Amino acid sequence: MKKFLLFVVVFGIIGCGVNSRQMLIEDTQQLKTRTYQTKHYEYSKAVIAKASVAALQDLGFVIDKADMQTGTITATKLLKGATMRITLVIRSDDQNKSIIRTNAQFGSNNQIPQSVEDPEVYNSFFQVLDKAIFFEKENIN
């Protein structure tokens, strides 16, 4: 019985060590992902939110929910049995500048959506958003 108990304790410690290392690796990957999901702008939260809605619509997304008060926007795009859902969170600082973080998930009807980790997807979105911000600032409809 003592040998069994010792085995369980040692196995538990080894198992926890592997899990802890994996957790740190995942956290490091998440920080890397966050860098290309986030962008800073010199415009107000309201300008960024309006331009974000326009950019998403330009890309063919349907706006599911937009709460300008909290700065959250959720949109979905359907294409040939696949779904992409994107969530934007827009925060402002005291100097009328904004930070936007995007998070996209992709999946088919038969699978659980997976987080999009390709930096090019986020870069493409920010390029469209940059143009939408220009149009918003210039009052171009």
Secondary structure in CASP SS format (residue, H / E / C, confidence):
PFRMAT SS
TARGET T0000
AUTHOR 0000-0000-0000
METHOD secondary structure of the structure
MODEL  1
M C 1.00
K H 1.00
K H 1.00
F H 1.00
L H 1.00
L H 1.00
F H 1.00
V H 1.00
V H 1.00
V H 1.00
F H 1.00
G H 1.00
I H 1.00
I H 1.00
G H 1.00
C H 1.00
G H 1.00
V H 1.00
N H 1.00
S H 1.00
R H 1.00
Q H 1.00
M H 1.00
L H 1.00
I H 1.00
E H 1.00
D H 1.00
T H 1.00
Q H 1.00
Q H 1.00
L H 1.00
K H 1.00
T H 1.00
R H 1.00
T H 1.00
Y H 1.00
Q H 1.00
T E 1.00
K E 1.00
H E 1.00
Y E 1.00
E C 1.00
Y C 1.00
S C 1.00
K H 1.00
A H 1.00
V H 1.00
I H 1.00
A H 1.00
K H 1.00
A H 1.00
S H 1.00
V H 1.00
A H 1.00
A H 1.00
L H 1.00
Q H 1.00
D H 1.00
L C 1.00
G C 1.00
F C 1.00
V E 1.00
I E 1.00
D E 1.00
K E 1.00
A E 1.00
D E 1.00
M C 1.00
Q C 1.00
T C 1.00
G C 1.00
T E 1.00
I E 1.00
T E 1.00
A E 1.00
T E 1.00
K E 1.00
L E 1.00
L E 1.00
K C 1.00
G C 1.00
A E 1.00
T E 1.00
M E 1.00
R E 1.00
I E 1.00
T E 1.00
L E 1.00
V E 1.00
I E 1.00
R E 1.00
S E 1.00
D C 1.00
D C 1.00
Q C 1.00
N C 1.00
K C 1.00
S E 1.00
I E 1.00
I E 1.00
R E 1.00
T E 1.00
N E 1.00
A E 1.00
Q E 1.00
F E 1.00
G E 1.00
S E 1.00
N C 1.00
N C 1.00
Q C 1.00
I C 1.00
P C 1.00
Q E 1.00
S E 1.00
V C 1.00
E C 1.00
D C 1.00
P H 1.00
E H 1.00
V H 1.00
Y H 1.00
N H 1.00
S H 1.00
F H 1.00
F H 1.00
Q H 1.00
V H 1.00
L H 1.00
D H 1.00
K H 1.00
A H 1.00
I H 1.00
F H 1.00
F H 1.00
E H 1.00
K H 1.00
E C 1.00
N C 1.00
I C 1.00
N C 1.00
END
